[in-house]
Amino acid sequence: MEYNFRSIEQKWQQQWEATHAYRVSNDSDKPKCYVLDMFPYPSGAGLHVGHPLGYISSDIYARYKRLKGFNVLHPMGYDAFGLPAEQYALETGQHPAVTTENNIHTFRKQLDNIGFCYDWERQVKTSEPAYYKWTQWIFLQIFNSWFNRHTQKAEPIHTLIQVFEKEGNVRHECPGDRHLHFSSAQWTAYDEATQLNVLMQYRLAFLAYAEVNWCEALGTVLANDEVVNGVSERGGFPVVKKKMRQWFMRITEYANRLLEGLETVAFSDSMKEMQRNWIGKSQGAEIKFAIKGAPAEEFITVYTTRPDTIYGVDFMVLAPEHDLVKLITTPEQQATINSYLDYVQSRSERERMAEVKQITGAFTGAYAINPISGQEVPVWISEYVLAGYGTGAIMAVPCGDQRDFGFAKHFNIPITNILGGDFNGQEANPTKDAILHNSGPLNGTPMREASEVVIRELEHKSIGRRQINYKMRDAGFSRQRYWGEPFPIVFKNGVAYPVDEKELPLELPHIENYKPGPEGEGPLANVTEWVNIAPGVRRETNTMPGYAGSSWYFLRYADPHNTATFASRHATDYWNQVDVYVGGTEHAVGHLLYSRMWTKVLCDLDFIGFDEPFKKLINQGMIQGSSRFVYRVKGTNQYVSLGLKDQYETDRLHVDVNIVDGILLNTEAFRQWKAEFADATFLLENGQYLCGTEVEKMSKSKYNTVNPNELVEKYGADTFRMYEMFLGPVEQSKPWDTKGIEGVHRFLKKLWRLFYDEQKGWIVTGEQPAPEALKILHKTIQKIDYDTEHFSYNTAVSQFMICVNELATLKARQRAVLEPLLILLAPYAPHIAAELWHTLGHESSILDATYPLFDEQYVKESAFNYPVAINGKTRLEMSLPLDADNTTIEAAVLANEDLKKWLENKPVKRVIIVKGRMVNLVI
């Protein structure tokens, strides 16, 4: 009987679906294991072979843990909202709801084809009102919360109101405006609008004005990466900076807890480092510089990690957007400043941060006063200082900072040397180990000691303070787009009020026109009957970003059909944290940070009982495309083979890998591929056209994607699953090579032949296995168990191949060996394992079999193969008992008939035995 993988896989996929084989209960006596993939955005292109890498690895682990006796939650859903769906809808002229549903249908067929063990009854789609009702509800909980820095927790906003009524904000510095101070009497005297404005400065979800990239021609706000050299990437239209009201998440309040939480989770060191760097914790001082001639309440505040360099400040630099620029610019410098501001308007933040060659800036005409030395220093503006980072102002110390040094040299600003011989005048020296010079009373003080002295002096004079800062900024939460969650917010006379929770979900209205609204608002602004609720009352027209729904979806899987809450406490207490989370590193500082913050907020508010969402994170690498190229002779439709291309002037063109066998181009298929190639002619090598190759990112535009459906059709899902794992370690990127899949397919056929003979049929016996067969089996049990637990799937697949080869050599047909082997294989190749398990006579599913236990007695070595040498030259090997003494070993060696011919009848002078290593005869 042949291995008919198509009928086998179809049969078991249908049976698993019909019997709800992967349905999971929230009530079980078994230990739980929650295994989760980062859910996909359902693109129009569907899956290519690179996408399932993480899905297969998590599927193997989920099946493995089920066999180990765990109640395993392994769900799947779709991150269905977001800009890509809206853009795809615009390009195809369809509504995003329609295209998204069609794409989900395609994804589901492809996923089912590969045989995943998802509990589809728990499926979520972030674009469904039943789901985003709870996204909106969670947003309202965050909106109605503030972060108490004393308790280091989120608390309901009403507790803050109670504090204000008793004592004002004397103990609770305002995170949105640190200069805001009021007493309880002042709070009580504020009108409602003022009180709500103050509370907005504390809320964890808040409104603020922020500079955005505004493109008048496109009528929309653009992300930083959509702006290139001051124009829109799409269309090349002018882009300017514009302040607009935006929603934010006050993630900065959680910065320290996000750092501390990294010590409790099993993320890779590189992932933790990426998050630490993004959060960017630093310690230093906040210093106030008075402005010459300005009112006392106006001053420049800077944050520095190097207060020890205070005497080396030679100038100040403000971000061009800084509020003080208008106030302090002198009439003589106004035209220069205005001209420079126009220039900065055309620059994206990314361009400003990346600029290293060009030095630009403008002098305001104003001077600041060094609070320690009393020296007057000029105040400049420059694009390299950003308003959103720190205080938007820096104290420049050219002898210790290279960018400041370059600026000073460019604009001929005198440089103070506070480093003595450690500064050569040719470049800055950022050392912290110099002895201070030209630093007043700090002269002769080591720099590392001086910082503390300066901070104490600043605090004594009330002109500064010790400060911990974070590089991370509050997360923008507004999108001027259509396809996203509507905000459950209404504005009454310009003041934001939450929608009553009973009115949720606030559904996204169906519209056909996705053009931006007026003044940079989202497309919803055009739906006036939806926006305008009553005179002076209108809805928010922005929508939430793509990461809103993905910041909590792992909680919904625990209780997906609950209509009373986002998930019952019983369900989240049972499933708790995700035990293993599998996804790409591209989400390191986006989704992972936001979901960690949302989890902490929900925990603080006692909706869930844990404050880190993911215990262990596995970052799968990327399967790269192996691109193929043809070479067209310039100005012709003639194509030269790889080995001939250097004889011509050619253009290199990507060609569809699916019409190339290895590197051999199917020239007829090439002619049929595109109309422009219909009359192509070829210059061949030995009758063949050889393509060029290059490993690149797998992408439709490079024609190097391979559809898993085609491979499953040709080789089967089990082959495809095992080959993806065989390519290399899960965490590493590796190129795809379809050729290699045939070796894995041959392995499964060989496995099949351990059970079936082509002539005899079923050949499994009930006989007692030979010790050699049991040894092979238990070595495999030990190896597969360890490798699967540690995601070392490539070495596990290798071990399966070794095992099957060795069992085939032994002609091991015994049920006692093959049955445990099937259980080991079931997570990797579930269809063939299920079929053979059933044929063995089992009524119960292999999905719930008991994982075989390793027994050391079967792998203990009882003998050793001794290399036997004569005068140091190895002549043969002899298998001798491990417990044999030297006398026994010597006697056995000297009696060996094969050895005698090498002795040539010469007497043995000496026998050297190294126990467990070797034997040498000296003649």
C-alpha positions in Angstrom: 0.0 0.0 0.0 1.5 3.4 -1.0 1.7 6.5 1.1 -1.3 8.4 -0.3 -0.7 11.6 1.6 -3.5 13.6 -0.2 -6.3 11.3 0.9 -4.8 10.7 4.4 -4.5 14.5 5.1 -8.0 15.3 3.8 -9.5 12.5 5.8 -8.0 13.5 9.1 -8.5 17.2 8.7 -12.2 16.5 8.1 -12.4 14.2 11.0 -10.7 16.6 13.4 -13.1 19.3 12.4 -16.2 17.0 12.7 -15.2 15.8 16.1 -14.1 19.2 17.4 -10.8 17.6 18.2 -9.2 20.9 19.1 -12.0 22.3 21.2 -10.6 23.5 24.5 -12.4 23.9 27.9 -11.8 26.5 30.5 -12.6 23.9 33.2 -10.0 21.2 33.5 -8.0 19.3 36.1 -5.0 19.3 33.9 -2.2 21.9 34.1 -2.7 24.6 31.6 -0.5 25.7 28.7 -1.3 28.8 26.6 0.5 28.8 23.3 0.0 31.8 21.0 1.1 33.1 17.7 1.2 36.8 16.9 -2.0 36.9 14.9 -1.7 37.9 11.3 -3.0 40.9 9.3 -5.1 39.2 6.5 -3.5 40.7 3.4 -4.8 40.3 -0.1 -1.7 38.3 -1.1 -2.4 35.4 1.3 0.3 33.3 2.9 3.7 32.5 1.3 6.0 29.8 2.6 7.7 32.3 5.0 4.6 33.1 7.0 3.9 29.6 8.5 7.3 29.2 10.1 6.2 30.6 13.4 2.8 29.0 13.2 4.2 25.5 12.6 6.7 25.9 15.5 3.9 26.9 17.9 1.7 24.1 16.5 4.3 21.5 17.2 4.8 22.8 20.7 1.0 22.9 21.4 0.5 19.4 20.2 3.6 18.2 22.2 2.3 19.8 25.5 -1.1 18.2 24.9 0.6 14.8 24.6 2.4 15.7 27.8 -0.9 15.9 29.7 -1.6 19.7 29.5 -4.8 21.5 28.7 -3.5 23.5 25.8 -5.0 26.8 24.5 -3.8 27.4 21.0 -6.1 29.9 19.3 -6.0 32.0 16.1 -7.6 35.2 14.9 -7.0 38.2 12.7 -5.6 41.7 13.2 -8.2 43.0 10.7 -8.2 46.8 11.2 -5.5 49.1 9.9 -4.1 51.2 7.1 -3.1 48.4 4.7 -6.7 47.2 4.5 -7.8 50.7 3.8 -5.2 51.2 1.1 -6.0 47.9 -0.5 -9.7 48.9 -0.6 -8.8 52.2 -2.3 -6.7 50.4 -4.9 -9.3 47.8 -5.7 -12.4 49.9 -5.3 -13.9 47.7 -2.7 -15.0 48.3 0.9 -12.3 47.3 3.5 -14.9 45.2 5.3 -15.4 43.1 2.1 -11.7 42.8 1.2 -10.8 41.9 4.8 -13.5 39.2 4.9 -12.3 37.8 1.6 -8.7 37.8 2.7 -9.6 36.0 6.0 -11.4 33.3 4.0 -8.2 32.8 1.9 -6.0 32.7 5.0 -8.3 30.2 6.7 -8.2 27.8 3.8 -4.4 28.0 3.7 -4.0 27.5 7.4 -6.4 24.5 7.4 -4.5 23.0 4.5 -1.4 22.8 6.7 -3.2 21.0 9.5 -2.9 23.4 12.5 -4.5 22.5 15.8 -6.2 25.8 16.4 -9.4 26.0 18.4 -11.3 27.9 15.7 -14.3 28.3 18.0 -12.3 31.0 19.8 -11.4 32.9 16.7 -11.4 36.7 17.0 -11.4 39.5 14.4 -10.5 42.9 15.6 -12.8 44.6 13.1 -16.0 42.9 14.4 -18.2 45.1 16.6 -18.5 42.3 19.1 -14.7 42.4 19.6 -14.0 46.2 19.3 -16.8 46.9 21.8 -14.3 45.7 24.4 -11.4 47.5 22.8 -13.4 50.7 23.2 -14.4 49.6 26.8 -10.7 49.1 27.7 -9.9 52.5 26.2 -12.5 54.1 28.5 -10.9 52.4 31.5 -7.5 53.8 30.5 -9.0 57.2 29.8 -10.7 57.1 33.3 -7.4 56.3 35.0 -4.3 58.1 36.2 -0.9 56.8 37.3 -0.2 57.3 41.0 3.6 57.7 41.2 3.5 57.0 45.0 1.8 53.6 44.6 3.3 53.0 41.1 -0.1 51.9 39.9 -3.0 53.1 37.7 -6.0 54.2 39.8 -9.5 55.4 38.8 -9.6 59.1 38.0 -12.2 59.7 40.8 -9.5 58.9 43.4 -7.4 61.8 41.9 -10.4 64.1 42.1 -10.8 63.3 45.8 -7.1 64.1 46.3 -7.5 67.4 44.6 -10.5 68.3 46.7 -8.5 67.7 49.9 -5.0 69.0 49.1 -4.8 70.2 45.5 -1.9 68.6 43.5 0.9 69.4 46.0 1.9 65.7 46.2 1.1 64.7 42.7 3.1 66.5 40.0 1.2 66.9 36.8 2.8 64.7 34.1 1.3 66.8 31.3 2.4 70.1 32.7 5.0 70.0 35.4 4.6 73.7 36.1 0.9 73.3 37.0 0.3 73.8 40.7 -3.0 74.5 42.6 -4.5 74.2 46.0 -7.7 72.5 47.0 -9.4 75.9 47.1 -8.3 76.7 43.6 -9.4 73.3 42.4 -12.9 73.8 43.9 -13.1 77.2 42.3 -12.3 75.9 38.8 -15.2 75.6 36.4 -16.0 72.2 34.9 -14.1 72.8 31.7 -11.0 73.8 33.6 -11.2 70.8 35.9 -11.6 68.5 32.9 -8.6 70.1 31.2 -6.5 69.6 34.4 -7.6 65.9 34.6 -6.7 65.5 30.9 -3.1 66.3 31.9 -3.2 63.3 34.2 -5.2 60.7 32.3 -3.4 57.6 30.9 -5.3 58.1 27.6 -5.2 61.8 26.9 -5.6 64.5 24.3 -2.7 66.9 23.4 -1.5 69.0 20.6 1.3 67.5 18.6 3.2 68.3 15.5 2.3 66.1 12.6 3.3 65.9 8.9 0.5 67.7 7.0 0.2 67.3 3.3 -2.3 69.7 1.9 -2.5 68.1 -1.6 -3.3 64.7 -0.2 -5.4 66.2 2.6 -4.0 64.0 5.2 -1.5 63.5 8.0 1.5 61.3 7.0 3.7 59.1 9.1 7.4 60.0 9.3 8.3 57.2 6.9 5.8 58.5 4.4 7.8 61.8 4.1 11.0 61.9 2.0 13.0 65.2 1.7 10.1 67.3 2.7 7.6 65.8 0.2 5.1 63.0 0.3 6.4 59.6 -0.7 3.2 59.1 -2.7 2.9 61.8 -5.3 5.8 64.0 -4.2 3.6 66.8 -2.7 4.9 69.4 -0.2 4.6 68.4 3.5 4.7 70.8 6.4 4.6 70.6 10.2 1.2 71.3 11.7 0.0 71.1 15.2 -3.1 69.0 15.6 -5.0 67.5 18.5 -4.1 63.9 18.9 -4.8 61.1 21.3 -1.9 59.5 23.2 -1.2 56.7 25.7 0.8 57.9 28.7 3.2 54.9 28.4 6.0 57.0 29.9 4.4 56.7 33.3 5.0 52.9 33.1 8.6 53.2 31.9 10.2 52.0 35.1 7.7 49.1 35.5 8.2 48.1 31.9 12.0 47.9 32.6 11.5 46.0 35.9 9.1 43.6 34.2 11.8 42.5 31.8 13.5 40.8 34.7 10.5 38.5 35.2 10.0 37.2 31.6 11.9 34.8 29.3 12.6 37.0 26.4 15.9 36.8 24.5 18.7 39.0 25.7 18.6 40.9 22.4 14.9 41.5 22.7 15.2 42.8 26.2 18.1 45.1 25.1 15.9 46.5 22.3 13.2 47.3 24.8 15.6 48.8 27.3 17.2 51.0 24.6 13.8 52.1 23.4 12.7 53.0 27.0 16.1 54.7 27.5 16.4 55.2 31.2 19.1 57.8 32.3 20.0 59.6 35.5 21.1 63.2 35.7 19.8 66.7 36.5 17.2 69.1 35.4 18.6 72.6 35.3 16.9 76.0 34.9 18.7 78.7 32.9 17.4 82.2 33.3 17.0 84.3 30.2 18.7 87.7 30.1 16.1 90.5 30.1 13.1 88.1 30.3 10.6 87.9 33.2 11.7 85.7 36.1 9.0 83.1 35.4 10.5 82.5 31.9 13.5 80.2 31.8 15.0 77.5 29.7 14.9 74.0 31.3 17.3 71.4 30.2 17.9 67.8 31.2 21.5 66.6 31.2 23.2 63.4 32.2 26.4 65.3 32.7 25.9 68.0 35.3 29.6 67.8 36.0 30.2 69.7 32.7 28.1 72.8 33.7 31.2 75.1 33.5 31.7 74.0 29.9 28.4 75.3 28.6 29.2 77.7 25.7 25.7 78.0 24.2 22.2 76.7 24.4 20.1 75.1 21.6 16.4 75.1 21.5 14.2 73.0 19.2 12.9 75.3 16.5 9.3 74.4 17.7 10.1 75.4 21.3 7.5 77.8 22.7 10.2 80.2 23.9 11.6 80.8 20.4 8.9 83.4 19.7 9.3 85.1 23.0 13.1 85.5 23.1 14.0 86.1 19.5 15.3 89.7 19.1 14.0 92.0 16.3 17.4 92.0 14.7 17.3 88.1 14.4 13.6 87.7 13.5 14.0 87.4 9.8 16.9 84.9 10.1 14.8 82.8 12.6 11.7 83.0 10.3 13.7 81.8 7.4 15.2 78.9 9.4 11.8 77.9 10.7 10.5 77.7 7.1 13.4 75.3 6.3 12.7 73.1 9.3 9.0 72.8 8.3 10.1 70.9 5.3 12.1 68.3 7.2 10.7 65.1 8.7 11.7 64.2 12.3 13.5 61.1 10.9 15.6 63.3 8.5 16.5 65.6 11.4 17.6 62.8 13.6 19.6 61.1 10.9 21.4 64.2 9.7 25.1 64.1 10.4 26.8 65.9 7.5 25.0 69.2 7.3 25.1 71.6 10.3 22.3 74.1 10.4 21.0 76.6 13.0 20.1 80.2 13.7 21.0 82.6 16.6 17.9 84.0 18.4 19.8 87.1 19.7 19.0 86.0 23.2 21.3 85.0 26.0 20.8 82.5 28.9 22.6 82.8 32.2 24.5 79.8 33.5 22.9 79.2 37.0 26.2 78.0 38.5 28.9 80.2 36.8 26.7 83.2 36.0 28.2 83.3 32.5 26.0 84.6 29.7 25.7 82.1 26.8 24.0 82.6 23.4 20.8 80.8 22.6 20.5 79.2 19.2 17.9 77.0 17.5 18.8 73.9 15.4 17.0 71.0 13.8 19.1 68.5 15.7 17.2 69.3 18.9 13.6 67.9 18.8 10.7 69.3 20.8 9.4 65.9 21.7 12.6 64.7 23.3 13.4 65.7 26.9 12.6 69.4 27.4 13.3 70.4 23.8 16.4 72.3 24.8 20.0 71.4 25.5 23.0 72.9 27.2 25.9 72.6 24.7 29.3 71.6 25.9 31.5 71.5 22.8 34.7 70.1 24.4 32.7 67.1 25.6 30.1 66.4 22.8 31.0 66.0 19.2 27.8 67.3 17.7 28.1 70.4 19.9 31.8 70.7 18.9 30.9 70.6 15.2 28.1 73.2 15.8 30.5 75.6 17.7 33.2 75.3 15.0 30.7 75.9 12.2 29.3 79.0 13.8 32.6 80.2 15.3 31.4 80.0 18.9 34.3 80.1 21.4 34.9 76.7 23.2 35.8 76.5 26.9 38.2 73.7 27.8 37.2 72.1 31.1 39.2 68.9 30.4 42.7 70.3 30.4 45.1 68.0 28.6 42.3 65.6 27.8 40.9 68.0 25.2 43.0 68.4 22.1 41.0 71.2 20.4 40.5 69.0 17.3 37.5 66.9 18.5 35.3 66.5 21.5 36.2 64.1 24.3 33.1 62.5 26.0 35.2 61.2 28.9 33.9 60.9 32.4 37.3 60.3 33.9 39.1 63.7 33.4 40.0 66.2 36.2 38.0 69.4 35.8 39.7 72.7 34.7 38.2 76.1 34.2 35.4 75.1 36.5 35.5 77.5 39.4 35.4 75.8 42.7 35.3 72.4 40.9 38.8 72.8 39.6 40.8 69.6 40.4 37.7 67.6 41.0 37.3 64.2 39.2 34.3 64.4 36.9 32.6 61.4 38.4 32.6 63.2 41.8 31.6 66.6 40.4 28.1 65.5 39.2 26.9 64.9 42.8 28.4 68.3 44.0 26.6 70.2 41.2 23.3 68.5 41.8 23.4 69.3 45.5 24.2 73.0 44.6 21.3 73.1 42.1 18.8 71.7 44.7 20.2 74.0 47.4 19.6 77.1 45.2 16.3 75.7 43.9 17.5 76.1 40.3 17.5 72.4 39.4 17.0 68.9 40.8 18.1 65.3 40.5 16.1 63.7 37.7 15.5 60.3 36.1 14.6 60.6 32.4 13.3 58.2 29.8 14.0 58.4 26.0 10.6 56.8 25.3 7.8 59.1 24.4 4.1 58.8 24.9 2.5 56.7 22.2 0.4 58.4 19.6 -3.0 56.8 19.5 -4.8 58.7 16.7 -5.1 57.9 13.1 -6.8 60.1 10.5 -8.1 57.0 8.7 -11.4 55.2 8.3 -10.7 51.5 8.9 -10.2 51.4 12.7 -12.0 51.5 16.0 -14.1 54.7 16.5 -13.2 56.5 19.7 -16.0 56.3 22.3 -15.6 60.0 22.9 -17.9 63.0 22.2 -16.9 66.6 22.4 -19.3 69.1 24.1 -18.2 72.6 23.3 -14.7 71.3 22.6 -14.4 69.3 25.8 -13.9 65.5 25.6 -16.5 63.3 27.4 -16.6 59.5 27.5 -19.5 57.7 25.9 -21.7 55.8 28.3 -20.4 52.2 28.4 -24.0 51.0 27.8 -23.8 52.6 24.3 -20.9 50.4 23.3 -20.0 49.3 20.7 -19.9 52.6 18.9 -20.0 51.1 15.5 -18.0 52.3 12.5 -20.4 53.7 10.0 -20.4 52.2 6.5 -19.0 54.7 4.0 -18.0 54.5 0.4 -15.7 57.5 0.3 -12.4 57.3 2.3 -11.1 60.7 1.4 -9.8 62.8 4.3 -12.0 65.2 6.1 -11.3 69.0 6.4 -8.2 70.3 8.1 -6.6 66.9 8.4 -9.4 65.1 10.1 -10.1 61.5 9.2 -12.7 60.4 6.6 -15.3 60.1 9.4 -15.5 63.9 9.5 -17.3 63.7 6.2 -20.1 61.7 7.7 -21.9 64.7 9.2 -25.0 62.8 10.3 -22.8 60.5 12.3 -20.4 63.1 13.7 -22.9 65.8 14.7 -25.0 64.4 17.5 -26.6 67.7 18.7 -25.8 71.4 18.7 -22.3 71.8 20.1 -21.9 68.0 20.5 -19.9 66.0 18.0 -18.0 62.7 17.9 -14.3 62.2 17.6 -13.5 61.7 13.9 -10.1 60.0 14.3 -9.9 56.2 14.7 -7.7 54.1 16.9 -4.4 52.8 15.5 -3.8 49.2 14.4 -2.2 48.3 17.7 -5.3 49.0 19.7 -7.0 45.6 19.0 -3.7 43.7 19.3 -2.9 45.1 22.7 -5.3 42.8 24.5 -6.5 40.1 22.0 -4.7 37.4 24.0 -7.1 38.0 26.9 -10.2 37.7 24.6 -9.2 34.2 23.5 -9.7 33.1 27.1 -13.4 33.9 26.9 -14.3 34.9 23.3 -18.1 34.7 23.5 -18.6 36.6 26.7 -21.0 39.5 26.2 -20.9 40.8 29.7 -17.1 41.6 29.9 -13.9 41.4 27.8 -13.1 38.1 29.6 -14.3 36.7 32.9 -12.0 36.8 35.8 -12.4 33.0 36.1 -11.1 32.5 32.5 -8.2 34.9 32.8 -7.2 33.5 36.2 -7.2 30.0 34.7 -5.3 30.7 31.5 -3.3 33.5 33.1 -0.2 34.6 31.1 0.6 33.3 27.7 3.2 30.6 28.4 4.8 30.7 24.9 4.4 33.6 22.5 5.8 33.2 19.0 6.3 36.1 16.6 8.8 38.3 14.8 11.3 40.8 16.2 9.7 43.6 14.2 7.2 44.1 17.0 9.8 44.6 19.7 9.1 48.2 20.5 5.6 48.5 19.2 3.0 45.8 19.9 5.0 44.2 22.7 5.4 47.4 24.7 1.8 48.5 24.2 0.4 45.1 25.2 2.6 45.0 28.2 1.3 48.5 29.2 -2.4 47.6 28.7 -1.9 44.4 30.7 -0.4 46.4 33.6 -3.2 48.9 33.6 -5.9 46.2 33.6 -4.0 44.4 36.4 -3.7 47.7 38.4 -7.4 48.2 38.1 -8.0 44.6 39.3 -9.6 43.3 36.0 -6.9 40.6 35.7 -4.5 39.0 38.1 -1.1 39.4 36.3 0.8 42.3 34.9 3.0 40.7 32.2 1.1 39.2 29.3 3.8 36.9 27.9 6.0 34.5 30.0 8.2 33.3 27.2 8.8 34.9 23.8 10.2 33.0 20.8 11.2 35.2 17.9 11.1 33.2 14.7 13.6 34.2 12.0 12.6 35.1 8.5 12.5 32.6 5.6 14.1 34.6 2.9 13.4 34.3 -0.8 15.9 32.8 -3.2 15.4 35.2 -6.1 16.0 34.3 -9.7 17.2 36.7 -12.5 17.2 36.8 -16.2 19.5 39.1 -18.2 18.0 41.2 -21.0 20.3 42.7 -23.6 19.7 46.4 -23.4 17.3 47.8 -26.0 16.2 44.3 -27.1 13.9 41.5 -26.0 16.8 39.0 -26.1 17.9 37.2 -22.9 21.4 35.8 -22.3 22.2 33.0 -19.9 24.1 33.7 -16.7 27.5 32.5 -18.0 27.2 34.7 -21.1 25.9 37.9 -19.6 29.3 39.6 -19.2 29.7 39.6 -23.0 26.8 42.0 -23.3 25.4 45.2 -21.7 22.3 43.8 -19.9 19.5 44.7 -17.5 18.9 42.3 -14.6 15.2 41.4 -14.2 13.5 39.4 -11.4 11.7 36.3 -12.8 9.0 34.2 -11.1 10.8 31.4 -9.1 7.8 29.2 -9.9 8.9 28.9 -13.6 12.5 28.1 -12.7 13.7 24.6 -11.7 16.7 25.2 -9.5 18.4 27.7 -11.8 17.1 26.3 -15.1 14.5 28.7 -16.7 11.4 27.2 -18.4 11.7 29.5 -21.4 8.3 28.7 -22.7 6.6 29.4 -19.4 8.7 32.7 -19.4 7.1 33.7 -22.7 3.7 33.0 -21.3 4.3 34.8 -18.0 3.8 38.4 -19.2 2.8 39.8 -22.5 6.0 41.8 -22.9 8.0 38.5 -22.9 5.8 36.7 -25.5 8.4 37.2 -28.3 11.5 36.8 -26.1 14.5 35.1 -27.6 17.3 33.4 -25.7 21.0 32.9 -25.9 21.6 29.5 -24.1 24.4 27.6 -22.5 24.5 24.0 -23.6 20.9 24.2 -24.7 19.8 25.6 -21.3 19.0 29.1 -19.9 20.7 29.5 -16.5 19.3 32.2 -14.1 21.2 34.3 -11.6 20.4 33.9 -7.9 20.3 36.1 -4.8 18.9 35.7 -1.3 16.5 38.6 -0.6 13.4 39.3 1.5 10.5 37.1 0.3 8.2 39.6 -1.5 5.7 39.6 -4.3 7.5 42.4 -6.0 10.6 40.2 -6.3 8.6 37.3 -7.7 10.3 35.0 -5.2 7.3 33.9 -3.1 6.2 30.3 -3.0 2.6 29.5 -2.2 2.4 26.8 0.5 -0.8 25.4 -1.2 1.3 24.3 -4.2 3.8 22.5 -2.0 1.1 20.9 0.1 -0.6 19.7 -3.1 2.6 18.2 -4.4 4.2 16.8 -1.3 1.6 17.0 1.5 1.2 19.1 4.7 3.3 16.8 6.8 6.2 17.1 4.5 5.8 20.9 4.3 5.6 21.2 8.1 8.7 19.1 8.7 10.7 20.7 5.9 10.0 24.2 7.3 11.4 23.0 10.6 14.4 21.2 9.0 15.6 24.4 7.3 17.4 25.6 10.4 16.9 26.9 14.0 13.5 28.6 14.4 15.1 31.9 15.6 17.4 32.2 12.6 16.7 33.6 9.1 17.4 31.2 6.3 16.8 31.1 2.5 14.0 29.0 1.0 15.0 26.2 -1.4 12.1 24.1 -2.7 14.6 21.5 -4.0 15.3 20.3 -0.4 11.7 19.4 0.4 12.0 16.2 -1.6 14.4 14.7 0.9 11.9 15.2 3.7 9.2 13.6 1.5 11.4 10.6 1.0 11.8 10.3 4.7 8.1 10.1 5.3 7.8 7.4 2.6 10.5 5.5 4.3 8.7 5.8 7.6 5.5 4.5 5.9 7.5 1.4 4.7 8.3 0.5 8.3 4.5 -0.3 8.5 3.6 -1.3 5.0 5.4 -3.4 2.4 4.4 -2.8 -1.2 3.8 -6.5 -1.8 3.0 -7.9 1.6 0.9 -4.9 2.9 0.8 -4.4 6.7 4.0 -5.8 8.3 3.9 -4.6 11.9 4.3 -7.5 14.4 3.7 -8.0 18.1 7.1 -9.5 18.6 9.5 -8.5 21.3 11.9 -5.8 19.9 15.6 -6.5 19.7 17.8 -4.5 22.2 19.3 -2.6 19.3 15.8 -1.4 18.3 14.9 -0.3 21.8 18.2 1.5 22.1 17.4 3.5 18.9 13.9 4.2 20.1 14.9 5.5 23.5 17.8 7.6 22.2 15.1 9.2 19.9 12.7 9.7 22.8 15.4 11.5 24.8 16.4 13.6 21.9 13.0 14.5 20.6 11.6 15.3 24.0 14.5 17.7 24.8 14.6 19.3 21.3 10.8 19.9 21.2 10.7 21.4 24.7 13.5 23.8 23.6 12.2 24.6 20.1 15.2 22.9 18.5 13.0 21.5 15.7 15.7 21.2 13.0 17.8 18.8 15.1 14.6 16.9 16.1 13.8 16.3 12.4 17.3 15.1 11.8 16.9 12.7 14.7 13.7 11.3 13.2 15.6 10.7 10.0 18.4 8.9 11.8 15.9 6.8 13.8 13.9 5.7 10.7 17.1 4.9 8.8 18.5 2.7 11.6 15.1 1.0 12.2 14.9 0.2 8.5 18.4 -1.3 8.5 17.4 -3.5 11.5 14.1 -4.3 9.8 12.4 -3.4 13.1 8.7 -3.9 12.6 7.7 -4.4 16.2 4.7 -2.5 17.5 6.5 -1.8 20.8 9.0 0.3 18.8 6.8 1.9 16.1 3.9 2.9 18.3 5.9 5.2 20.6 7.7 6.5 17.5 4.3 7.7 16.0 3.5 9.6 19.2 6.8 11.4 19.1 6.2 12.2 15.4 2.5 13.3 15.9 3.3 17.0 16.7 5.5 17.3 13.6 3.5 15.2 11.1 0.1 14.8 12.6 -1.7 13.3 9.6 0.5 10.3 8.8 0.8 9.7 12.6 -2.9 9.7 13.0 -3.4 7.3 10.1 -0.9 4.8 11.2 -2.0 5.0 14.8 -5.6 4.3 13.7 -4.4 1.3 11.6 -2.6 -0.1 14.6 -6.1 -0.6 16.0 -6.5 2.4 18.3 -10.0 3.8 18.8 -8.8 6.8 20.7 -7.0 9.7 19.0 -3.3 9.9 18.9 -3.8 13.6 19.9 -4.4 12.3 23.4 -1.9 9.5 23.6 0.6 9.3 26.5 4.0 10.7 25.6 6.6 7.9 25.8 9.0 8.0 28.7 12.7 7.7 28.2 14.2 4.6 29.9 18.0 4.9 30.5 18.5 1.1 30.8 18.0 0.7 27.1 20.7 3.2 26.1 23.4 2.2 28.5 26.4 1.0 26.6 27.6 -2.6 27.6 30.5 -2.8 25.2 33.1 -0.5 23.6 34.6 -0.6 20.1 38.3 -0.6 20.8 40.6 0.6 18.0 43.4 -2.0 17.9 46.7 -0.7 16.6 50.1 -2.3 15.8 53.0 -0.1 16.5 50.6 2.9 16.6 48.8 2.2 13.4 45.2 1.2 13.7 44.4 -2.1 12.0 40.9 -3.0 13.2 38.2 -2.4 15.8 37.0 -5.0 18.4 33.8 -4.8 20.4 34.6 -5.8 24.0 32.6 -5.6 27.3 33.0 -2.3 29.1 33.6 -4.2 32.4 36.3 -6.4 30.9 39.6 -6.2 32.8 43.0 -5.8 31.1 43.8 -9.5 31.2 40.5 -10.4 29.4 41.0 -7.6 26.8 44.6 -8.7 26.1 43.6 -12.3 25.7 40.7 -11.5 23.3 42.9 -9.2 21.2 45.7 -11.8 20.8 43.2 -14.5 19.9 41.7 -12.4 17.1 42.3 -14.2 13.8 42.0 -11.1 11.6 44.8 -9.4 13.7 47.3 -12.3 13.2 48.0 -11.5 9.5 49.1 -8.0 10.6 51.5 -9.5 13.2 53.4 -11.3 10.4 54.4 -14.0 12.9 56.4 -11.5 14.9 56.4 -11.8 18.7 54.3 -9.2 20.6 56.7 -7.4 22.9 54.2 -5.4 24.8 50.4 -4.8 25.0 49.3 -1.2 25.9 45.7 -0.9 27.0 44.0 2.4 27.7 40.7 1.3 29.3 37.7 2.6 27.3 40.0 4.2 24.7 42.3 2.0 22.7 44.7 -1.0 22.5 48.2 -0.9 21.0 50.5 -3.9 20.3 54.2 -3.3 20.1 56.1 -5.8 18.0 
